Amino acid sequence: VKQEQEEPEDHQIKEEQEDLKHQQIKVEEKEVYCSRGEEQIELKQETDTCMVVPETAESFSCVTCGKGFCQKRLLTQHMRIHTGEKPFSCVTCGKSFGYKRTLTQHMMIHTGEKPFSCVTCGKSFGYKPTLTQHMRIHTGEKPFSCVTCGKSFGYKPTLTQHMMIHTGEKPFSCVNCGKSFRHKPHLSQHMMIHTGEKPFSCVNCGKSFSHKPHLSQHMMIHTGEKPFSCVNCGKSFSRKQDLTRHMMIHTGEKSFSCVTCGKGFCQKRLLTKHMMIHTGEKRFSCVTCGKSFGYKPTLTQHMMIHTGEKPFSCVTCLKSFSHKNSLTQHMTRHIVEKAAGQQCSLPPSTCKALWHPLH
């Protein structure tokens, strides 16, 4: 076997190879594939020839970890993992890289170059692997399958995250309260609870939010946008989860059942409130008199006894009430008075029933 001269550094390698054992060479359209078992590594070449290395040949070994390589340049590249050497620097921002091809890819950020285009939708990408992943949107290919439940995914990182559902692994923990998360972005969002950080502000009213999706939902208040519509009655909603809950009215679905009495509910929060009937739990307490309530709205109404707040006013006589139902009853009095002034057509018994509870 005739060995070629060492290739220059600027030959691109799609993936870093730290454990190559060449078994065969396949030349196809000036792309050489070096195979080992089921693994296939694509090496970009300038010619149709390459050095054929026997399966057992690992002439160059790493003195640090013992890994063997069939070419000296691969060993040289591998050594940078241990030394941390990054000899290739960006002239624009100064960031350094261990491999020239990585620098070449990085430079596309500054130049805006995106040489790889999708033949289906025309979207362009800076890296070929990114285009390959994008193509799965059009092809529907999902080559990564969960060995536990069989669910398939288009990307390996998505499968890795999915596996944590089965393993229960939550590697990202909050240093303040110890709560753990499967994904780092979820931990970052959680940390804002402790820091009070709200980096997303509404340009209309100035209200701030910890998470961008919350700001997006809030903006619909100003725009009036309701992009989620019911196919049955046409009612629109600003949030998808609100539409999902609404659909249960039409389907009659009640996914949440009480384990005590079997009663079903279409929303989890309704089941939670219902359970307080069985448990007798009253977690909302008045700070003034100590009285406890099962529901927060009930506590809010109770607090008006202490504050004297009466937010519901009659538009006819301006009398105010603490509770909306009290205002509703009061309004009936004006209706009866108006009817009496216009020769009331209601039966005397009905008029008396309407008039009696009102003061």
C-alpha positions as CSV (number, residue, x, y, z in Angstrom):
1,V,0.0,0.0,0.0
2,K,1.4,3.3,-1.1
3,Q,1.0,6.1,1.4
4,E,0.3,9.5,0.1
5,Q,1.9,12.6,1.5
6,E,0.3,14.2,4.6
7,E,-2.7,16.3,3.6
8,P,-2.7,20.0,4.3
9,E,-4.8,21.4,7.3
10,D,-7.4,23.1,5.0
11,H,-8.9,19.8,3.9
12,Q,-12.4,19.8,5.4
13,I,-13.7,16.9,7.5
14,K,-17.4,16.7,8.2
15,E,-17.0,15.1,11.7
16,E,-14.0,14.7,14.0
17,Q,-12.6,11.2,13.8
18,E,-10.9,10.0,16.9
19,D,-11.2,6.3,16.3
20,L,-10.7,5.5,12.6
21,K,-10.0,2.0,11.3
22,H,-10.1,1.9,7.5
23,Q,-11.6,-1.3,6.0
24,Q,-12.5,-0.1,2.5
25,I,-12.5,2.9,0.3
26,K,-15.5,3.8,-1.9
27,V,-14.9,6.5,-4.5
28,E,-18.1,8.2,-5.7
29,E,-18.3,11.6,-7.3
30,K,-15.0,12.7,-5.8
31,E,-16.2,11.9,-2.3
32,V,-14.3,9.2,-0.5
33,Y,-16.0,7.2,2.2
34,C,-14.0,5.3,4.8
35,S,-16.2,2.7,6.4
36,R,-15.9,0.8,9.7
37,G,-18.8,-1.6,10.4
38,E,-22.0,0.4,10.0
39,E,-20.3,3.8,10.5
40,Q,-19.6,5.8,7.4
41,I,-17.4,8.8,7.5
42,E,-17.5,11.4,4.6
43,L,-14.1,12.8,3.8
44,K,-13.9,15.7,1.3
45,Q,-11.0,15.0,-1.2
46,E,-9.6,17.0,-4.1
47,T,-8.7,13.8,-6.0
48,D,-10.3,10.5,-6.7
49,T,-7.6,8.6,-4.8
50,C,-6.8,8.2,-1.2
51,M,-4.5,6.1,1.0
52,V,-5.8,2.7,1.8
53,V,-4.9,1.6,5.3
54,P,-5.4,-2.0,6.5
55,E,-8.0,-2.7,9.1
56,T,-5.5,-3.3,11.8
57,A,-3.2,-0.4,11.1
58,E,-3.2,2.3,13.7
59,S,0.2,3.7,13.3
60,F,-0.3,6.9,15.3
61,S,-1.3,6.7,19.0
62,C,-2.3,9.5,21.4
63,V,0.2,9.4,24.4
64,T,-2.5,10.9,26.6
65,C,-5.5,8.6,26.1
66,G,-4.1,5.9,23.9
67,K,-6.5,6.3,21.0
68,G,-5.0,5.2,17.7
69,F,-5.2,6.9,14.3
70,C,-4.3,5.8,10.8
71,Q,-3.1,9.2,9.8
72,K,-0.8,11.6,11.6
73,R,-2.9,14.7,10.8
74,L,-5.9,13.0,12.6
75,L,-3.7,12.5,15.6
76,T,-2.5,16.1,15.4
77,Q,-6.1,17.3,15.4
78,H,-7.1,15.0,18.2
79,M,-4.3,16.3,20.4
80,R,-6.0,19.7,20.5
81,I,-8.7,18.2,22.7
82,H,-6.1,17.6,25.4
83,T,-4.0,20.7,24.9
84,G,-6.8,23.1,24.3
85,E,-4.9,24.6,21.4
86,K,-6.9,26.8,19.1
87,P,-4.6,28.0,16.3
88,F,-7.2,29.4,14.0
89,S,-8.6,32.9,14.9
90,C,-11.4,35.0,13.4
91,V,-10.0,38.3,12.1
92,T,-13.4,40.0,12.7
93,C,-14.2,39.1,16.3
94,G,-11.1,37.3,17.5
95,K,-12.8,34.1,18.4
96,S,-10.4,31.1,18.1
97,F,-11.0,27.5,16.9
98,G,-9.1,24.3,17.0
99,Y,-9.8,23.5,13.3
100,K,-9.7,25.6,10.2
101,R,-13.0,24.2,8.8
102,T,-14.7,25.4,12.1
103,L,-13.3,28.8,11.5
104,T,-14.5,28.7,7.9
105,Q,-18.0,27.9,9.1
106,H,-17.8,30.6,11.7
107,M,-16.9,33.2,9.2
108,M,-20.2,32.7,7.5
109,I,-21.8,34.4,10.5
110,H,-20.0,37.6,9.6
111,T,-20.3,37.3,5.8
112,G,-23.9,36.1,5.8
113,E,-23.0,33.4,3.4
114,K,-25.4,30.5,3.2
115,P,-24.2,28.2,0.4
116,F,-26.6,25.3,1.1
117,S,-30.1,25.8,-0.2
118,C,-33.3,23.7,0.1
119,V,-34.5,22.6,-3.3
120,T,-38.1,22.4,-2.0
121,C,-38.6,25.8,-0.3
122,G,-35.4,27.7,-1.2
123,K,-34.4,28.3,2.4
124,S,-30.6,28.6,2.7
125,F,-28.2,27.5,5.4
126,G,-24.6,28.0,6.3
127,Y,-23.9,24.4,7.0
128,K,-24.7,21.2,5.1
129,P,-25.7,19.2,8.2
130,T,-28.3,22.0,9.0
131,L,-29.8,21.6,5.5
132,T,-29.9,17.8,5.9
133,Q,-31.9,18.3,9.2
134,H,-34.1,20.9,7.5
135,M,-35.0,18.5,4.7
136,R,-36.6,16.2,7.2
137,I,-39.4,18.7,7.5
138,H,-40.3,18.1,3.9
139,T,-39.6,14.4,3.8
140,G,-41.1,13.6,7.2
141,E,-38.1,11.4,8.0
142,K,-37.7,10.6,11.6
143,P,-34.7,8.3,11.9
144,F,-34.2,8.4,15.7
145,S,-36.6,6.1,17.6
146,C,-37.2,5.6,21.3
147,V,-36.4,2.0,22.3
148,T,-38.9,2.3,25.2
149,C,-42.1,3.6,23.5
150,G,-41.2,3.6,19.8
151,K,-41.8,7.3,19.3
152,S,-39.6,8.7,16.4
153,F,-37.9,12.0,16.1
154,G,-36.2,13.9,13.3
155,Y,-33.2,14.9,15.4
156,K,-31.0,13.0,17.9
157,P,-31.0,15.8,20.5
158,T,-34.8,15.7,20.6
159,L,-34.7,11.9,21.2
160,T,-32.1,12.4,24.0
161,Q,-34.4,14.9,25.7
162,H,-37.4,12.6,25.2
163,M,-35.6,9.7,26.9
164,M,-35.5,11.7,30.1
165,I,-39.2,11.2,30.4
166,H,-38.6,7.5,30.8
167,T,-35.5,7.7,32.9
168,G,-36.9,10.5,35.1
169,E,-33.5,12.3,34.7
170,K,-33.5,16.0,35.5
171,P,-29.9,17.1,35.3
172,F,-30.4,20.8,35.7
173,S,-31.0,21.9,39.3
174,C,-31.8,25.3,40.8
175,V,-29.2,26.3,43.3
176,N,-31.8,28.4,45.3
177,C,-34.6,25.9,45.8
178,G,-33.3,22.6,44.5
179,K,-36.0,22.2,41.9
180,S,-34.7,20.1,38.9
181,F,-35.4,20.3,35.2
182,R,-34.8,18.2,32.1
183,H,-33.8,21.1,29.9
184,K,-31.4,23.9,30.7
185,P,-33.6,26.6,29.1
186,H,-36.4,25.6,31.6
187,L,-33.9,26.1,34.5
188,S,-32.9,29.5,33.1
189,Q,-36.6,30.6,32.9
190,H,-37.1,29.3,36.5
191,M,-34.2,31.3,37.8
192,M,-36.1,34.5,36.9
193,I,-38.5,33.7,39.7
194,H,-35.7,34.1,42.2
195,T,-34.0,37.0,40.5
196,G,-37.2,38.8,39.7
197,E,-35.8,39.5,36.2
198,K,-38.4,40.4,33.6
199,P,-36.5,41.2,30.4
200,F,-39.5,41.3,28.0
201,S,-41.5,44.5,28.1
202,C,-44.6,45.6,26.3
203,V,-44.1,48.6,24.1
204,N,-47.7,49.7,24.6
205,C,-48.2,49.7,28.4
206,G,-44.7,48.9,29.7
207,K,-45.7,45.7,31.5
208,S,-42.8,43.3,31.8
209,F,-42.6,39.5,31.6
210,S,-40.1,36.9,32.5
211,H,-40.8,34.8,29.4
212,K,-41.2,35.9,25.8
213,P,-44.2,33.7,25.1
214,H,-46.0,35.5,27.9
215,L,-45.3,38.9,26.3
216,S,-46.6,37.6,23.0
217,Q,-49.8,36.5,24.6
218,H,-50.1,39.8,26.4
219,M,-49.7,41.7,23.2
220,M,-52.9,40.2,21.9
221,I,-54.7,42.3,24.4
222,H,-53.6,45.4,22.6
223,T,-53.9,44.0,19.1
224,G,-57.2,42.1,19.7
225,E,-55.7,39.2,17.8
226,K,-57.4,35.9,18.4
227,P,-55.8,33.4,16.1
228,F,-57.3,30.2,17.5
229,S,-60.9,29.6,16.3
230,C,-63.4,26.9,17.1
231,V,-64.5,25.0,14.1
232,N,-67.9,24.3,15.6
233,C,-69.1,27.7,16.7
234,G,-66.5,30.1,15.3
235,K,-65.6,31.5,18.7
236,S,-62.0,32.8,18.7
237,F,-59.3,32.7,21.4
238,S,-55.9,34.4,21.9
239,R,-54.4,31.2,23.4
240,K,-54.4,27.7,22.1
241,Q,-55.0,26.2,25.5
242,D,-58.2,28.3,25.8
243,L,-59.4,26.8,22.6
244,T,-58.6,23.3,23.7
245,R,-60.6,23.8,26.9
246,H,-63.5,25.4,24.9
247,M,-63.6,22.4,22.6
248,M,-64.5,20.2,25.5
249,I,-67.9,22.0,25.6
250,H,-68.7,20.5,22.2
251,T,-67.1,17.1,22.7
252,G,-68.4,16.7,26.3
253,E,-64.9,15.4,27.2
254,K,-64.1,15.4,30.9
255,S,-60.6,14.2,31.2
256,F,-60.2,15.0,34.9
257,S,-62.1,12.7,37.3
258,C,-62.4,12.8,41.1
259,V,-61.0,9.7,42.7
260,T,-63.4,10.0,45.6
261,C,-66.8,10.5,43.9
262,G,-66.0,10.0,40.2
263,K,-67.3,13.3,39.1
264,G,-65.6,14.5,35.9
265,F,-64.3,17.9,34.9
266,C,-63.0,19.4,31.7
267,Q,-60.3,21.4,33.4
268,K,-57.7,20.3,36.0
269,R,-58.2,23.5,38.1
270,L,-61.9,22.7,38.4
271,L,-61.0,19.2,39.7
272,T,-58.5,20.8,42.2
273,K,-61.2,23.1,43.5
274,H,-63.7,20.3,43.7
275,M,-61.3,18.1,45.8
276,M,-61.5,20.7,48.5
277,I,-65.1,19.6,49.2
278,H,-63.8,16.2,50.2
279,T,-60.6,17.3,51.9
280,G,-62.1,20.3,53.7
281,E,-59.0,22.2,52.8
282,K,-59.2,26.0,53.1
283,R,-55.9,27.4,52.1
284,F,-56.9,31.0,51.7
285,S,-57.0,32.9,55.0
286,C,-58.0,36.4,55.8
287,V,-55.0,38.3,57.3
288,T,-57.4,40.5,59.3
289,C,-59.7,38.1,61.0
290,G,-58.1,34.8,60.2
291,K,-61.2,33.3,58.6
292,S,-60.3,30.7,55.9
293,F,-61.8,29.9,52.5
294,G,-61.5,27.2,49.9
295,Y,-61.3,29.6,47.0
296,K,-59.3,32.7,46.4
297,P,-62.3,34.6,44.8
298,T,-64.3,34.0,48.0
299,L,-61.5,35.4,50.1
300,T,-61.3,38.5,47.8
301,Q,-65.0,39.1,48.3
302,H,-64.6,38.6,52.1
303,M,-61.8,41.2,52.3
304,M,-64.2,43.9,51.1
305,I,-66.0,43.6,54.4
306,H,-62.8,44.9,56.1
307,T,-61.8,47.4,53.4
308,G,-65.3,48.7,52.7
309,E,-64.6,48.4,49.0
310,K,-67.7,48.4,46.8
311,P,-66.5,48.1,43.2
312,F,-70.0,47.4,41.6
313,S,-72.0,50.6,41.0
314,C,-75.5,51.1,39.7
315,V,-75.6,53.3,36.6
316,T,-79.0,54.6,37.5
317,C,-78.7,55.7,41.1
318,L,-74.9,55.3,41.6
319,K,-75.4,53.1,44.7
320,S,-72.4,50.8,45.2
321,F,-72.1,47.1,46.2
322,S,-69.4,44.7,47.3
323,H,-70.7,41.9,45.2
324,K,-71.9,41.7,41.6
325,N,-74.9,39.6,42.4
326,S,-76.1,42.3,44.9
327,L,-75.9,44.8,42.1
328,T,-77.9,42.5,39.8
329,Q,-80.6,42.2,42.4
330,H,-80.6,45.9,43.0
331,M,-81.0,46.6,39.2
332,T,-84.2,44.6,39.3
333,R,-85.7,47.3,41.5
334,H,-85.3,49.9,38.8
335,I,-86.8,47.6,36.2
336,V,-89.9,47.1,38.4
337,E,-90.1,50.8,39.2
338,K,-90.0,51.6,35.5
339,A,-92.6,49.0,34.7
340,A,-94.9,50.4,37.5
341,G,-94.6,53.9,36.0
342,Q,-95.7,52.5,32.7
343,Q,-98.7,50.5,34.1
344,C,-96.9,47.3,35.1
345,S,-98.2,44.3,33.1
346,L,-96.8,41.8,35.5
347,P,-99.1,39.8,37.8
348,P,-99.3,41.3,41.4
349,S,-97.7,38.2,42.9
350,T,-94.6,38.5,40.5
351,C,-94.2,42.3,41.3
352,K,-94.3,41.6,45.0
353,A,-91.7,38.8,44.7
354,L,-89.4,41.1,42.8
355,W,-89.9,44.0,45.1
356,H,-89.6,42.2,48.5
357,P,-85.9,41.4,48.6
358,L,-84.7,44.8,47.5
359,H,-83.9,47.6,49.8
